[in-house]
Amino acid sequence: MKKLFFLIGALSMSFLNAQDITDALRYSQQNILGTARFRGMSGAFGALGGDLSAIHINPAGSAVFLNSYGSMTLSSTRIDNEANYFNGFANENSNNINFNQVGTVFIYDVFAESSKLNRISLGITYEQTADNADEFRVFGRSSNSIDSFFLTEAQGIPLDLISRRTGESISDLYAFLGETEGYGVQQAFLGHEAFVIEADDLNNPNNTSYFSNIAPGVFDQEYIYESTGINGKFTVNLGAQIDNDLYIGVNLNTHFINYDRFTDFFEGNNNAGSNVNEVLFTNRLSTTGAGFSAQVGAIAKVTENLRLGASYESPTWYYIDEETTQRLETFSDADGRALVNPEVINIFPEYRLRTPETYTGSAAILFGQQGLISIDYSYKDYTSIQFSSDEGVNFAGTNNNIDNTLQDTSTIRIGTEWRNGNWSFRGGYSYEESPYIDELILSDKEGYSLGFGYNFGQFKFDFAYDRTEQQREEQFFPGSGFTNFAVVDSFRDTYTFTLGMNF
């Protein structure tokens, strides 16, 4: 069946455009991922270096290594989502394992006495920047019906445009509308074909007004959300130590996006006079993308106990491709089942996304070989996010919405590490402001971490536990006439294991 679906879809590709702020933020935010030492200190490494994940905060950190080093990291994450929707509460949890990080840095000492250049470092790393795995389920009773989604899209569209001709299949018309009219008209066709909406004048092909076959009242609704995939980047790093007290570095990064989402919305009613009693609306999205960014940074030994760091990360310039499939099914107590399954892959025109640039300032206090305290502050302006296209797609409305909805943000990361013989013990705290002006849409994010490590000499083993918490409003169909949403509290608990080797 999947093979048949693919063959049908491959022959019936339609083009549409429906990107929004949610898409922009999904690819503009980076989580604190990487090595166990890095995560054990909540990523507060901008003035420290000496860790392969720290290179992604401040590229100068590679030159802090005293010898060549490599590491690989594995993590296990438990996601706990508590969802509230009107009178319903649901708790959903899931687990996944990720290969977070692998990399190496090569150190070359400069022995010329006349040179102020003491050391050169060359690093090659892979780093996971986002875990897209997530799932939750909500249910509750609402006075708003999914019919508003289809009605809003249909009003003003001629009946003749969304009516099948003799011998024309659902797939044929759905694909044609996507190619010529776009996403909104496709939704009007789905609603009309499944009898959710009906034309005011069925005998007039120029009719442009519609009514709902679902009577007002109360509606029992359920929404299922599942997503998978990861975002990551490959980095080539070059660093140097100058005059013993200054470290500098640069990163060239290539990024990738892999995101898949499945949503299933169900609605049932027993309202008097309702010609449709059940609706099941299924949507799938698949996203791939590639991008480029660059970073520069420096770390200075101000005194024997004080280190200061500064770094800049350019915007990431992405090229992104998206595909969707849809399916709508209704049931009437009087007329039975209606299924609209076009089996068509909608292909969005490739578009460009520019993410915000990031500025980071860092400081660390060292207490000899016994321990340290480190703090990072990062600034990012999310209003600088911008969609654009080489395919003639106009993103002016979406970009204007970004300017009016998002804001600049600050992130603070604090970490500490203390040593006892070959053992190291770590802890950290992170706080990230919401990119939304209205924090009810997405709250600030807080996290804390604990960890330890043991140095065997040539080999090192590190472990970390970290937890983050954030609340969000999950709108089922963003930007549509159906504005219902659930409030989701997300808790992520991650256990990270890193094996490192000096060579």
Secondary structure, 3 states (H helix, E strand, C coil): CHHHHHHHHHHCEEECCCCCHHHHHHHHCCCCCCCHHHHHCCCCCCCCCCCCCHHHCCHHHHHHCCCCEEEEEEEEEEEEEEEEECCEEEEEEEEEEEEEEEEEEEEEECCCCCCCEEEEEEEEEEEEEEECCEEEEEEEEECCCCHHHHHHHHCCCCHHHHCCCCCCCHHHHHHHHHHHCCHHHHHHHHHHHCCCEEECCCCCCCCCCEEECCCCCCEEEEEEEEEECEEEEEEEEEEEEECCCEEEEEEEEEEEEEEEEEEEEEEECCCCCCCCCEEEEEEEEEEEEEEEEEEEEEEEECCCCEEEEEEEECCCEEEEEEEEEEEEEEEECCCEEEEECCCCEEECCCEEEECCCEEEEEEEEEECCCEEEEEEEEEEEHHHCEEECCCCCCCHHHHHHHHHHECEEEEEEEEEEEEECCEEEEEEEEEECCCECCCCCECCEEEEEEEEEEECCCEEEEEEEEEEEEEEEEECCCCCCCCCEEEEEEEEEEEEEEEEEEC
